[in-house]
Amino acid sequence: MNEGWFGDNYYVLFAETEVKFKSQRYGVDTALPGYSAIGLRDWADLVVRDRHGDVYSVPVVPIDLEYLSPCDLPDGTSLESHSRFTGRVKWYVTPLIFGGDPKAEENVTWVSHEHHAELVVWWNQQYYTLKPGRPSA
């Protein structure tokens, strides 16, 4: 895993050896068949790659084809790390799609990468429950 700033964006890029595990851990393999999780951008978006090698971003909640957006990926060697953020992920206690306020201090917390994946899966399950026809992550 390599993480740091590239311009105004903070990236967490998974090592190629982590991609399969992270895709399963985040539920990408279920929510977006044929895609793999290759990182995070600005903590609120997963960076995913399709079978053809094209790269996209998708919100961590909801992980839904409807929200895929083409994404340029920086070279991992050009990331500028910062000890304040390394190993931590910014999380909205109530995700934005569920009405969470991104500007409210009480709606922001910092979690470990492991806890982040658990939260992503749990909140996506809530989303899929409310949106008929979606897979269960």
N, C-alpha and C positions, 0 to 999 in steps of 0.2 A: 504494500500500500504506500502510495506517495500522496502527500497532501500539501496544499499551500495556495497562496494567492497568485493569480494570473490576471493582471489588470485589476478590474473591480470585482472579479468573481473568485470565490474560494472553491477549489476543487479537491476532492478526494478521489484518487484514481486507484483502482484495484489492480494488483499484480495479475498477470494472465493466469497464474496458478490459483488465484482466489475467485476468478470469475464464475465458475460453476457453483461453488459453495455460496457465494454472495447472491447469485441469481435465485437459488433455492431459498436462502435465508430471508430474502426480501419478498419472495413470492412472485418474482418476475416470470419465472418459468411457467407458472400457472396463469397469471393475469395477462401476460403477453407471450403466448407460445411463439417460439422462433426467435425470441429476443434474449439477450444476456445483459445482466447488470455489469457495467464496467466502471461505475463510479458515482459520485455525487457532485452536484454543482450548487453552490450557495445554500447547501443544507436542505433546501426545499425541493430539489429536483434530483431524480435519478438520471444518470447518463446510461443509455442502453444502446446496444448494437444489434442490428438484425443479421440474418443469415448471409447477407450480401456484403456485410462490413460497413453499412451506412450507420451513422451515429445520430441519435436523437436524445432529447430530454423529455421527461415526463414527470409531473408532480409526484412526490412520494405518496401523497394521498390526493386524488385517487390515481392509482396505476391503471390507466385506461387508454386504449388505442385512440379514443376521441381526443386526448390531450397530448399526443405525440407531436413534437416539434423538432425540425432539423437542428442539429447542434454541432458547432465547431469545437474540436477538442484540442487543448494545448498539448504541446510536447511535455511529458512529465518532468523532464529535466529543467524546464523553465519555470517551475513553480517555486514561489518564495514562501518558505515555511515560516510559521510564527508560533512560538511556544504557547501562547494564550489559547490557540485553537486546536493544536495538535491532539488527536485522540478524543476530541469532543465534537458533538453535533448539536447545532441549534435546533430546538424543537418547539413548535407551537403546541401548547397544552391542548387547546382545542384547534384542530386544523382549520385552515381558512375555508375550505369547502363546507365545513360544518358551522360556519359563522364566527370562527375565531378572529380576533382583532390582531393584526400583525404589529400594531403600534402600542398595544397594551403590555406594559412590563409584566403583569401577572400572567400573561399568556405565553411568555417565553421562558424556557428552561434549557439547560445544557445537559446532555446525556452521553453515555458511552456509545461507541459504535454498535456494540452488542444490543444494548437496550433500544437504540434507535431502530434496529431491524425488527425487534419485537413490537414496538409501537406502530411501525409502518404496517406490519401484517395485521395487527388488531384493528387499527382504524380502517384499513382497506376492507376487512371483513364486514365492518359496520356499513361501509359504503355499498358493498356488493349486496348486502341484505336489503338496502333501500332501493337499489337499482336492479329490477328484475332482468334476468337473462345474462347476468355477469357471473364469471367463474368464482368459486369459493377459494380464496388463497390459502 
